[in-house]
C-alpha cells in the first residue's frame, strides 16, 4: 500500500506545472483574438519528456451562458444565431443555443450573463445556479464558459423585442418545451447547450 501511494505521488509530481519546461513563447497574432506560440518540454507518465512540443494557443476572454427555464410554462429559452464557423464548415450557419456572452474585463460571470440575458433575450434573471465552468476547446483555446441555470417566471420576460445590441448580431428568441428540448438533445451541435441540457435532464430525472 505504501509503495502504491509513493508511486502515485511521483506521477503527480511529474505532471505538475513546475515539471513543464518552457523553451519559447511568442505572440504570432494580436487582433480580435490573440494567438501565442508556446514551445514546451512536457513530462510523460513514465517520467520521460516530450521535447519541444509546439502549440499555438488562442487567448480569449471567458464567457458565461445560462439555461433559462420558465417555470410557469415549463419551457426553456434558446437563442437562434448565425455562426460563421458553422457556415464555414458547410452548414447553413444558424444554431439554436442557450444565451451566452463574453465576460468583460473586471466583470463577474454572473453579471455578464444577467446583462446578456437582458440584451439578447429581454429576460430578467433573479436567480442563477452554477452548473459548471468548462474549457470550450482546451486543445487550442483558453476560453472557459461559466454555465448557469436560470429559473424564471413569465413576468421576468420584460423586453419582448430584444434581439442583441452588438454590430452584426441578430438574436431570435425561441421558447421550447422542456420535454421537446430534452428529446432533441442527441442532435444538439452546440457544446454548452448540450452540457446544460444534460444537467437539466439529470435534474428532471432526480426530481421525478
Residue pairs with C-beta under 8 A, 6 or more apart in sequence:
10 47
11 45
13 19
14 43
14 44
14 45
14 47
15 43
15 45
19 43
20 40
20 41
20 42
20 43
21 40
21 41
21 49
22 38
22 39
22 40
23 39
23 40
23 41
23 52
24 37
24 38
24 39
25 36
25 37
25 38
25 39
26 36
26 37
27 34
27 35
27 36
27 37
28 35
28 36
28 37
28 56
29 35
33 58
33 59
33 60
34 58
34 59
34 60
35 56
35 57
35 58
35 59
36 56
36 57
36 59
37 54
37 55
37 56
37 57
38 54
38 55
38 57
39 52
39 53
39 54
39 55
40 52
40 53
40 55
41 49
41 50
41 51
41 52
41 53
42 49
42 50
42 53
43 49
43 50
44 50
55 140
56 140
57 140
57 141
57 142
58 140
58 141
58 142
58 143
59 142
60 141
60 142
60 143
61 102
61 103
61 104
61 105
61 143
62 102
62 103
62 109
62 143
62 144
62 145
62 146
63 100
63 101
63 102
63 103
63 112
63 136
63 143
63 144
63 145
63 146
64 100
64 101
64 103
64 109
64 110
64 112
64 113
64 116
64 145
64 146
64 147
64 148
65 97
65 98
65 99
65 100
65 101
65 113
65 145
65 146
65 147
65 148
65 192
65 196
66 98
66 99
66 100
66 113
66 116
66 117
66 125
66 128
66 147
66 148
66 149
66 150
67 76
67 98
67 131
67 147
67 148
67 149
67 150
67 193
67 196
67 197
67 199
67 200
68 76
68 77
68 98
68 99
68 117
68 121
68 123
68 125
68 150
68 152
69 75
69 76
69 149
69 150
69 151
69 152
69 178
69 200
70 76
70 77
70 152
70 153
70 154
70 156
70 157
70 175
71 151
71 152
71 153
72 153
72 154
73 154
73 175
73 177
74 177
74 178
74 179
75 175
75 176
75 177
75 178
76 98
76 175
76 176
76 177
76 178
76 181
76 200
77 98
77 99
77 121
77 123
77 173
77 174
77 175
78 96
78 97
78 98
78 173
78 174
78 175
78 176
78 181
78 193
79 96
79 97
79 98
79 99
79 100
79 120
79 121
79 171
79 172
79 173
79 174
80 94
80 95
80 96
80 171
80 172
80 173
80 174
81 94
81 95
81 97
81 169
81 170
81 171
81 172
82 93
82 94
82 170
83 93
83 94
83 95
84 93
86 92
86 93
86 94
86 95
86 189
87 93
95 189
95 190
96 174
96 190
96 193
97 190
97 192
97 193
98 190
98 192
98 193
98 196
99 113
99 116
99 117
99 120
99 121
99 123
99 171
100 113
100 116
100 145
100 192
101 112
101 113
101 115
101 116
101 119
101 120
102 112
103 109
103 112
103 146
104 112
107 115
109 133
109 146
109 148
110 128
110 148
112 146
113 125
113 128
113 146
113 148
113 150
114 124
114 125
114 128
117 123
117 124
117 125
117 150
118 124
118 158
118 159
118 162
119 162
119 164
119 165
120 162
120 163
120 164
120 169
120 171
120 173
121 162
121 171
121 173
122 157
122 158
122 159
122 160
122 161
122 162
122 173
123 150
123 152
123 156
123 157
123 158
123 162
124 152
124 156
124 157
124 158
125 150
125 152
125 156
126 152
126 156
127 150
127 151
127 152
128 148
128 149
128 150
129 148
129 149
129 150
129 151
130 146
130 147
130 148
130 149
131 147
131 148
131 149
131 195
131 196
131 199
132 147
132 195
132 199
133 144
133 145
133 146
133 147
134 144
134 145
134 147
134 192
134 195
135 141
135 142
135 143
135 144
135 145
136 143
136 144
136 145
136 191
136 192
137 143
145 192
147 192
147 195
147 196
147 199
149 196
149 199
149 200
149 203
160 173
162 171
162 173
163 169
163 170
163 171
163 172
163 173
164 170
164 171
176 184
178 200
178 204
181 197
181 200
182 197
182 200
182 201
182 204
185 194
185 197
185 198
185 201
188 194
188 197
